Amino acid sequence: MRLVLVGHTDDIGSLEANVKVSRLRAEAVRQKRMVEGDIAPERVLAEGAGFLAPRRSNQTTDGRQMNRRVEAVPLTAP
């Protein structure tokens, strides 16, 4: 199985800055999983979505915190 780790952010700041932060967040998870030996490097990608897919409202502190996350999405075979 291959995975893509998708980083997300709250909506504070520009989209460009948040995409960068979210990509770095996903890459940090990828690196940790590789160090711990859980995932082979060639089987996982890291991408960033910024604030484009919120799970909660960005109008509250709790909502913004919930939106700062990394999700693992399985990739289907070609």
RONUKE-995836 format. One record per atom (N, C-alpha, C): x negated, y negated, z negated. Coordinates in steps of 0.02 Angstrom, whole numbers, padded with zeros to 5 digits, always signed. Layout:
N
XYZ ...
***
This chain:
78
-00042+00059+00000 +00000+00000+00000 -00044-00062+00000 -00022-00112+00035 -00056-00177+00034 -00009-00228+00002 -00039-00277-00031 -00001-00328-00067 -00024-00397-00046 +00021-00444-00051 +00002-00514-00048 +00022-00545-00115 -00025-00577-00148 -00011-00613-00210 +00005-00685-00189 +00064-00708-00209 +00087-00774-00189 +00091-00818-00252 +00050-00871-00251 +00050-00918-00307 +00103-00971-00297 +00130-00995-00352 +00183-01046-00352 +00166-01100-00404 +00195-01159-00395 +00184-01214-00442 +00250-01248-00457 +00248-01297-00503 +00304-01341-00513 +00300-01395-00459 +00345-01445-00461 +00347-01494-00407 +00312-01560-00423 +00269-01560-00473 +00232-01621-00490 +00171-01626-00444 +00166-01680-00407 +00111-01690-00360 +00133-01677-00288 +00085-01685-00243 +00100-01676-00171 +00104-01602-00153 +00138-01589-00097 +00142-01520-00073 +00072-01493-00058 +00031-01533-00025 -00037-01512-00007 -00076-01491-00069 -00075-01533-00121 -00111-01517-00182 -00083-01454-00216 -00018-01447-00215 +00014-01389-00248 +00001-01325-00210 -00002-01327-00144 -00018-01267-00105 -00089-01245-00123 -00135-01293-00128 -00203-01276-00147 -00206-01245-00216 -00173-01275-00265 -00172-01249-00334 -00140-01179-00335 -00086-01171-00299 -00052-01106-00300 -00095-01052-00267 -00131-01069-00214 -00176-01021-00182 -00232-01001-00230 -00260-01051-00265 -00313-01037-00314 -00287-00994-00371 -00225-01006-00391 -00194-00966-00444 -00188-00893-00422 -00165-00882-00361 -00159-00814-00335 -00228-00781-00327 -00277-00819-00304 -00344-00793-00296 -00374-00773-00364 -00360-00811-00416 -00384-00794-00483 -00356-00727-00506 -00292-00715-00493 -00262-00650-00510 -00294-00595-00469 -00304-00608-00404 -00336-00559-00360 -00405-00540-00387 -00445-00589-00404 -00512-00577-00430 -00510-00536-00494 -00465-00553-00539 -00459-00517-00603 -00442-00444-00591 -00395-00431-00546 -00375-00362-00531 -00433-00323-00500 -00473-00356-00459 -00530-00322-00428 -00583-00306-00480 -00597-00353-00525 -00646-00342-00578 -00625-00284-00623 -00562-00281-00638 -00537-00227-00680 -00529-00161-00642 -00540-00163-00577 -00538-00102-00536 -00469-00078-00518 -00418-00120-00528 -00349-00100-00514 -00332-00101-00439 -00363-00146-00401 -00345-00156-00331 -00408-00161-00289 -00411-00124-00235 -00466-00130-00187 -00460-00196-00150 -00515-00232-00140 -00513-00299-00109 -00478-00301-00041 -00487-00249-00001 -00457-00250+00066 -00382-00237+00065 -00354-00222+00008 -00283-00207+00003 -00241-00263-00025 -00272-00320-00040 -00234-00375-00070 -00256-00442-00041 -00207-00483-00025 -00219-00551+00000 -00193-00600-00053 -00219-00661-00050 -00195-00714-00096 -00173-00773-00053 -00112-00796-00065 -00083-00853-00029 -00050-00901-00079 -00036-00961-00056 -00004-01010-00098 +00058-01039-00065 +00112-01046-00104 +00174-01074-00079 +00189-01143-00109 +00147-01165-00156 +00161-01230-00187 +00226-01229-00224 +00265-01282-00215 +00329-01288-00251 +00390-01271-00207 +00378-01235-00152 +00431-01222-00104 +00481-01167-00123 +00466-01128-00175 +00511-01073-00194 +00519-01071-00270 +00550-01123-00299 +00558-01124-00372 +00607-01070-00396 +00594-01044-00456 +00639-00997-00488 +00687-01033-00536 +00665-01089-00561 +00704-01128-00609 +00702-01202-00588 +00743-01242-00621 +00743-01313-00608 +00677-01345-00630 +00652-01390-00590 +00592-01427-00608 +00609-01488-00651 +00671-01495-00671 +00694-01552-00711 +00679-01544-00785 +00659-01483-00805 +00644-01471-00876 +00573-01444-00884 +00545-01452-00943 +00478-01425-00957 +00478-01349-00950 +00529-01316-00978 +00533-01243-00973 +00539-01221-00901 +00579-01255-00862 +00587-01238-00791 +00522-01245-00753 +00487-01300-00764 +00422-01310-00730 +00373-01255-00749 +00373-01236-00813 +00328-01183-00836 +00344-01117-00801 +00407-01101-00794 +00428-01039-00761 +00409-01038-00687 +00407-01097-00657 +00390-01101-00586 +00316-01093-00572 +00275-01100-00622 +00202-01090-00615 +00188-01015-00626 +00182-00978-00570 +00178-00905-00575 +00143-00877-00513 +00128-00812-00516 +00103-00774-00459 +00148-00712-00452 +00171-00700-00391 +00212-00642-00377 +00175-00595-00331 +00182-00530-00342 +00154-00479-00297 +00208-00456-00249 +00193-00463-00185 +00241-00444-00133 +00210-00388-00091 +00242-00330-00088 +00216-00275-00047 +00222-00292+00027 +00171-00275+00065 +00173-00283+00138 +00194-00217+00169 +00238-00221+00217 +00260-00160+00251 +00209-00140+00304 +00208-00077+00319 +00163-00051+00370 +00185-00076+00439 +00137-00087+00484 +00155-00111+00552 +00195-00062+00592 
***
